[in-house]
Amino acid sequence: MAEDRKLDESIEQITKRMDMLIADTSVPKNVRGAVSEARAKLNAQGDYTERISSAIYKIDEVSADINLPAQARTVIWNILSMLESIKE
């Protein structure tokens, strides 16, 4: 039970970082769209591992986008690192 609560708190922190990227107009539209999709997958119902894996896959697709500003790339790498750390 406590483990699920900790996982939910981690997902909430990740979601907040995703929201920052989605709201940042300096981030290319395709990247904001991918982050938005990853956020939806992460917050969907179902198995944690599947949700986290889907979010990682979606964000990883755009992590190397050449038009991505440096500060946004750092946030994306941070999000990926956080997702990998909670993946079972």
KEKE-3310 file (N, C-alpha, C; in steps of 0.2 Angstrom, whole numbers, plus 5000, padded with zeros to 4 digits):
npx = (5004:5009:5019:5013:5007:5019:5023:5013:5015:5027:5024:5015:5024:5032:5022:5019:5031:5030:5019:5025:5033:5024:5017:5027:5031:5042:5046:5046:5031:5028:5035:5029:5017:5020:5024:5013:5004:5012:5010:4996:4996:5003:4995:4983:4972:4976:4989:5004:5017:5016:5010:5020:5031:5025:5024:5038:5043:5036:5041:5055:5055:5056:5066:5078:5076:5081:5078:5075:5075:5089:5087:5074:5078:5085:5075:5067:5076:5078:5064:5064:5073:5068:5056:5062:5067:5056:5051:5046)
npy = (4994:5006:5007:5009:5022:5029:5027:5033:5047:5049:5048:5059:5070:5068:5071:5084:5090:5087:5094:5107:5107:5105:5117:5126:5137:5138:5126:5114:5110:5097:5090:5094:5089:5075:5074:5077:5066:5056:5059:5057:5043:5039:5043:5036:5022:5006:4994:4998:4996:4995:5007:5016:5011:5014:5028:5031:5026:5035:5048:5046:5045:5058:5064:5067:5077:5089:5102:5105:5115:5118:5118:5112:5100:5095:5094:5084:5073:5072:5068:5056:5049:5049:5041:5029:5025:5022:5012:4995)
npz = (5000:5004:4995:4983:4985:4986:4973:4966:4970:4964:4951:4950:4952:4940:4931:4933:4929:4915:4912:4913:4902:4891:4892:4888:4876:4869:4866:4853:4843:4840:4849:4861:4859:4859:4872:4879:4875:4881:4894:4895:4893:4904:4915:4913:4916:4922:4921:4930:4926:4912:4908:4912:4903:4891:4891:4892:4880:4871:4875:4873:4859:4855:4861:4856:4847:4835:4835:4848:4862:4874:4888:4888:4883:4894:4904:4898:4898:4912:4915:4909:4916:4928:4926:4922:4934:4942:4935:4936)
capx = (5000:5014:5023:5008:5007:5026:5023:5008:5018:5032:5020:5013:5030:5033:5016:5020:5037:5027:5015:5029:5035:5018:5015:5032:5030:5049:5047:5042:5024:5028:5038:5024:5012:5022:5024:5006:5002:5015:5006:4990:4997:5005:4989:4978:4970:4979:4996:5009:5023:5014:5009:5027:5034:5022:5027:5045:5043:5034:5046:5061:5055:5057:5072:5084:5074:5087:5075:5073:5080:5094:5083:5069:5081:5087:5069:5065:5081:5076:5058:5065:5077:5063:5052:5066:5069:5050:5048:5047)
capy = (5000:5012:5007:5012:5029:5032:5027:5039:5053:5050:5050:5066:5074:5068:5074:5092:5092:5086:5100:5113:5106:5106:5124:5130:5138:5137:5119:5113:5108:5090:5088:5095:5084:5068:5074:5077:5059:5052:5061:5054:5036:5038:5044:5031:5017:5000:4992:5003:4995:4996:5014:5019:5009:5018:5035:5031:5025:5041:5053:5044:5046:5065:5067:5069:5081:5094:5109:5105:5119:5114:5118:5107:5093:5093:5092:5078:5068:5071:5064:5049:5046:5047:5036:5023:5023:5019:5006:4989)
capz = (5000:5005:4989:4978:4987:4984:4965:4964:4971:4959:4944:4951:4951:4933:4927:4934:4924:4909:4911:4912:4895:4887:4892:4886:4869:4865:4864:4846:4844:4840:4856:4866:4857:4861:4880:4881:4874:4886:4900:4895:4894:4911:4920:4911:4921:4920:4924:4931:4921:4905:4908:4912:4897:4885:4892:4891:4873:4868:4876:4870:4852:4853:4866:4852:4842:4834:4837:4855:4866:4878:4894:4887:4883:4901:4907:4895:4901:4919:4915:4907:4921:4934:4923:4922:4941:4945:4931:4939)
cpx = (5004:5018:5019:5008:5013:5026:5019:5011:5024:5029:5017:5018:5032:5028:5017:5026:5034:5023:5019:5031:5030:5016:5021:5032:5036:5050:5043:5036:5024:5031:5033:5018:5014:5022:5017:5003:5005:5012:5000:4990:4999:4999:4983:4977:4974:4986:5001:5015:5021:5013:5016:5031:5032:5024:5034:5046:5042:5039:5052:5061:5057:5063:5078:5082:5079:5084:5073:5078:5084:5090:5078:5072:5083:5081:5067:5070:5079:5069:5060:5069:5072:5058:5055:5067:5062:5048:5051:5051)
cpy = (5006:5013:5010:5019:5032:5032:5033:5046:5054:5052:5057:5071:5074:5072:5082:5094:5092:5092:5106:5113:5108:5114:5129:5131:5138:5130:5117:5109:5100:5087:5088:5090:5077:5068:5073:5069:5055:5053:5057:5046:5035:5039:5040:5026:5011:4999:4997:5002:4997:5003:5018:5018:5013:5025:5036:5031:5032:5047:5052:5046:5054:5068:5069:5074:5087:5101:5110:5110:5116:5113:5112:5100:5090:5090:5085:5072:5067:5067:5057:5045:5044:5041:5029:5021:5020:5013:5000:4984)
cpz = (5000:4998:4983:4979:4984:4976:4963:4965:4966:4952:4944:4949:4943:4929:4928:4929:4917:4907:4910:4904:4890:4887:4889:4878:4865:4863:4858:4848:4844:4846:4861:4865:4860:4869:4882:4880:4879:4893:4901:4896:4902:4916:4918:4917:4918:4924:4924:4926:4914:4904:4907:4906:4891:4885:4890:4883:4869:4869:4873:4862:4850:4857:4862:4846:4841:4836:4844:4859:4872:4885:4894:4887:4890:4905:4905:4898:4908:4919:4914:4912:4927:4932:4924:4929:4944:4941:4935:4935)
residu = (MET:ALA:GLU:ASP:ARG:LYS:LEU:ASP:GLU:SER:ILE:GLU:GLN:ILE:THR:LYS:ARG:MET:ASP:MET:LEU:ILE:ALA:ASP:THR:SER:VAL:PRO:LYS:ASN:VAL:ARG:GLY:ALA:VAL:SER:GLU:ALA:ARG:ALA:LYS:LEU:ASN:ALA:GLN:GLY:ASP:TYR:THR:GLU:ARG:ILE:SER:SER:ALA:ILE:TYR:LYS:ILE:ASP:GLU:VAL:SER:ALA:ASP:ILE:ASN:LEU:PRO:ALA:GLN:ALA:ARG:THR:VAL:ILE:TRP:ASN:ILE:LEU:SER:MET:LEU:GLU:SER:ILE:LYS:GLU)
# end
